[in-house]
Amino acid sequence: MATGKLRNLLEGLKPAMTMVIVQIIFGGLNIMYKLARNDGMSMKILVAYRNISATAIMVPLALIFEGKSRPKLTWMIFLQGSLCGLFGGSLGQNLYAESLNLTSATFVAAMTNLVPAMTFVMAVFLRMERLAIGTIAGKAKVLGTIMSLGGAMILTFYKGVEIKLWSTNINLLHHGAAALQEPSTNQVLGSLLAVAGCVCIAVWLIVQTKMSMVYPSYSGTALMCVCASIQSVVYAMCTERDWSAWKLGWNIRLLTVVYSGVLASGLIVTLIAWVSRMRGPLFVSSFFPLMLVTVAILGSLLLHEQLHIGSIIAAVLIIVGLYIVLWGKGKEMKQTAQIHAAQSFREQDLRHIVIENSSNSECKPKASGIIGPIEPADLGPGLTISPTANIEIHLQCLQ
């Protein structure tokens, strides 16, 4: 019994643990982008290579695991895959990369916490989520989202006293970092690009959820990567005319391409599609605040960035807000399951009357029939019956 409960508990935690891994990989992607940009790599070319490498990984996987079971590719699925490639691939990734170039990794990571709010609004508008502000679950989702956003803003704009938890002499941005400093006037443009990128991510989560309902994860991810590759390569070739910039060596550029393509675009998109099909887009987007914590830790360890009291306060708010959202979502799903179960029982609560014959050959053949739902008026005075019970009446011939 205890083993079964533990197995069920771990099974229920799979989506949450998967999304934690996803956000850790996303946090590492911010660091890799920062290092590649510090090496002078064009972000447009990086996005193009990222989608190409993701395609090279996902297409064979889709053919191996889903080649025989994959449903027919319809025009609607192709349209959904193209939209996923646009908003979750070429357009969304370019906006994200350019905003990272104009601002900072922490700022962009903080802006991505607008994704849960935007996804929630879009999901409510498309009737994929219920606002239900009058219920405890609805209030929890709203409150948790606000707390996570508040923690993200504190992490970005408030530092406080410096906290020395550990000391390292590692600073991967030491060489060439000064040459990449942008004027402060680019902060506004970077902020606008980050907001636009968040809108793209929210739209992608909505479309991804729709497509994952009718198309398997590996095949859907492969279709998205193919569309994103075509779009991003065309865009990069039109904007980057220096062909020497496309060259890759055994350096941080190649490592970033492989990391962003295989992990961030290939593996992560597949995992997000699976979790989105299981729990919905709001559940997926509610984990984005964890990327802030990952970026803060990795930045402190690898980029010689200092932690402050504001970072600790923000992390607490983000984690608490995240679990409030998950609690509200779980409570809502439980209530929905109970309502569906009750409706199913009511449809099956029919009264069966069966007339059977005895061994007497003079009796008429047996007959059976369904009269209809059991109503309280059908019962005699003082009699009660369970709403889910069936009545079976046996009549035998008298000899």
N, C-alpha and C positions, 0 to 999 in steps of 0.2 A: 504493500500500500504506500509506504513512504517512498519507495523507489519510483512508483508511478507518479506520485505528486511532484517529485523532483524532476522527473522527465517532462511533465507537463509545464512546470515552471520554466525550465530551460527552453522548451519549445516556444513558450510565450515571450521569452526575452530575446529570441533570435533577431527579430526586426530591430529592436533597440540596440543590441550589440553590433549589428551590421552597420547601423547609421553612425555609431561611435567610431568604428573603423573608417568609414567614409570620410568623416570630418577630420580625422587625423591625417589621412592622405591629402585632403584638401588643404590643410594647414601647411603640410610639407610642400605642396605645390606653390604656395605663396613665396616660400623661401627660395625654391628653385627658380621661379620667375625673376625674383630679385637678383639672384646670382647671374642668370643669363643676361639680364638687362645690364648688369654691372660689367659684363664682358663685352658689351656693345652689340648684342644680337637684336635684330628688329623683332618687335612683338608680333607684327603681321606674319612674318615668315615663321616664327615660332608656332603660332596658332595653326598655320597651314601644315607644318611638319607634324604637329601634335595630332591632327585629324587623320593625316596619312598613316602614321604609325598605328593609330587606333584601328583604322580600317584593316591594315595588314594583320592585326591580331584577331579582330572580331569576326571577319568574314569566314576564315577557316573554322573557328569555333562554332559558328552558326551552322556551317555545312556538316560538321562532325556530329554535333549533339542534336540538331533539329532538322537535318536534311530530309529525313523521311516523314517526320511528324509535322513539319511546318505547313500551315494552311496556305491557300492560294493568295498571292499578292494582288489585292484589289486596288482600284484607283484611290479609294478612301484611305487605305493603309499607306499607300505611297505618298499621299498628300500629308498625312500625319507624320510620316517619317521625314518628309522634306521640311515641315514646320519644326520638328524636333531638331533637325540638323541646323536650321536657321537660328532659332532662339536659344537652343542649348549648345550649339556648336559655333558656327562661323561668327554670327553677329554678337551673341552673348559673350563669347570668349574674347573677341576683339575689343569690345567695350570694357570688359573686366581688365584686360591686359593694359590698355591705354590709360585707364584710370589709375592702375597701379604704377604706371610710369610717371604720371603727373603728380601723384600724391605719395602715400606711403603704404606699406603692407598692412600696418595696423589699422589705418583709416579705411582702406578698402574692405578689410575683414569685418570692420565694424558696420560698414554700410550694407554688407550682405545680410545683416540681421533684419533688414527691411523685408526680406523675402517672405518670412512667415506671415507678416501682416498683409502683404500684397497677395500672397497665395490664398489666405483666408478670405479676403474680400472677393477675389475672383471666383473662388470655389463657392462662396455663398451666392454670388450673382449667377453662376452657372448651375446652381442647385445641386452641387456636389457635396456641400457642407450646409448644416443648419446653424443659423446664428443662435437661436434659442437663448436670447439674453436673459429671459425670465427664469431659466433653469440654472441649477448649480453648475452643471457641466459647461453650459455656454458662458457663464460668468468666469469660470476657471480658465477657459481657453483665452478669453479676452484679457483677463488679469495676467496670466502667465506670459502672453505675448508682450504686453506692455512692460512687464518686469524685465524680460530678456532684452528688449530694445533699450530700456533705461540703463541696464548694465553695460550694454555695448557702447552707449554714448559716454558713460562714465569712464570706461576704459580708454576711449579716444581722447576726451577733452580734460580729464582730471588725473593728475599724477600723484600728488601728495608726497609724503615722506618716502625716500628711497629705502628699499628693503634688500639687504645683501644675504640671500639664501645660499648662494654658491658663487664662487669666483672662478672664471676661466679666462685664459689668454687667447681664446679663439675669436677671430673676427674675419670672417670670410669675405667681407666687403672692404677690407683694408686697402687693397690695390684698386685704383680707379674710381673709388667711391666719390671723391670730390668732383670729378668731371661730370657726374650724373646729376648733380643738384639742379633742380628746376626752380625758376622764379616763383614767388609766392602767389603771383597773379594766376598761375595755372591751377591753384587749389579749387577755384570755382568751377572751372571746366572739368577738372577731375571728379569733383563731386557730382556734377550733372551726368557724366559718363557712368559713374558708379550706380547712380539711381536708375539710369536707363538699363544698365546691366542687370540690376535686381528685377526690373520688370520683365526682362527677357527670361530670367531664370524661373520666375513665377509662371509665366505663360508656358514655358517648357514643361514644368512639373504637371500642369493641367493636361496638356496634350499627351505627355508621356503616360499619364494614368489612363487616359482614354485608349491609347494604342495598346498598352499592356494587357487590356482586358480581352483583346481579340487576336493578339499576335505575341508569340513567345519572346522571352527576354533577349536571348542571344541574337535572334533574327532581327528583332526590333532595334537593338543597339547597332548591329551591323548596318542596317538600312540607314539609320541616323548618321553613322560615321561616314558612309559613302557620300551621302548628300552634303554633309558638312565639309568633307574633303574637297569636293568639286567647288563649292561656294567659296571656301577660304583660299584655295589655290588661285582661283580666278581673281579674287580681290587682291591678294598679295602680289600677283604678277602685274596687275594694273597700277599698283601704287609703289612697288619696289622694283625699279628698273636696273639697279646695280646687281648683276648676276653673281658677283663675288660674295655678296652677302648671303647667298643661299648655300655656300660651302659649309660643311660640317667636318670637324676634326674630332680627335679623341680628347675632348675637353668637356667643360661644363655645358656647352651648348647641346652636344649629343646626349649627355646624361639627362638634361632637362627635357629634350624631345622624347626620349624613351620613357621617362617618368610620367610626363604629362599625357603621352599617348596611350601607353599600356595600362597604367594605373588610373590616372585621373579621368581619361575619356573612355577607355575600354572597360576595366573592372568596375569602376565606380558607377558608370551609367547602367551597367547590368544589375548591380546591387540595388541601385535606386529604383529601377524598373520593378524589381521583385518586391521590394518593401512597399513601393507605391501601390502595387496591385493588392498587397496584403492589408495595408492600413490607410491608404489614401495619401494625397499630396500634402495635406496639412501636417501629418505625422512626419513626413520626410523633411519638410521645411523647418519644423520646430527644432531640429538638431543643428541648424546652421550656427547658432550662437557658440557651440562648442569649438568651432574653428578659431574663434577669437582667443580662447584659452590656449589652444595648440600653437597659434602664431606667437603669442606672448612668451610661451615657454621656449619654443625653438629659437625665437629671436634673442632671448636672453642667453641661451646656450651657445648658439652658433654665430650670431651677429653682434655679440657684445652689447646687447641692449639691456638696460637696467629695469628691474621690477620695482613697482611703487605700491604704496598702500591702496591707491586707486584701482590698481589692477586686481588686487585681492578682493576688494569690495565688489568690483564689477563681476568677477568670476563667480562669487557667491550668488549675486542677483541673477546671473545668467543661468546657473545650474538650478536654483530654486524655481525660477520662472519656467524653465524647460520642463521640470517634473510636474509643475502645476498644469501645464498644457497637456502633458501626457496623461495625467490623472483625469482631467476633464474629457479628453478624447476616449479614454478607456471606459469611463462611466457612461458616456454617450453610446458607445458601441454595445455595452452590456444592456442598457435600456432598450436599444433598438432590437437586439436579439430577443429579449423577453417579449416585446410587442409582436414580433414576427412569429414567435413560438405560440403565443396566445391566439393569434389569428389563425394559425394552421390548425390548432386544436378545435377551434370553433367550426371550421369548415368540415372537420371529420366527425364531429359529434352528431351522428345520425342514429336514429332508432331502427334497429333491425328486428323484424318479426319473422320467425321461422315456424312454419307449420309442418310437423312431421307425422308420418303415418305409423301406426303400430303394426303388429304382426297380423292384425285382422285384415283379411283381404277385402272386406267390404268398405274399408276406409278409402277416402279419396287420396290421390297422389299428393306427396308433399309439395309445398309451395313456399316461396320466400319473397320478401319484398322490403323496400326501404320506404318508410312513410315520411320521414322528414326530421328536422331537429327536435330535440326534446325541449319542451317548454314547461315552465312550472305549472301551468294550467292543466297539463296532461296528467299530472299526478293527483292522487287522492288526498283528502284532508290529512294533514299531519305527516305526509310522506315527503322525504327529501332524497335527492340523488346527486351524485357528483356531476358537474357540468361536462366532464369528459367521458362519462360512462355510456355504454351501449346497452339497450334493453333487448333481451332475447327471450321470446315467449314460445314455449313448446306446448302444443295442443295434441292430445292423443285421443284416439277413438275409444269410446266405451264399449266393452264387449257385452 
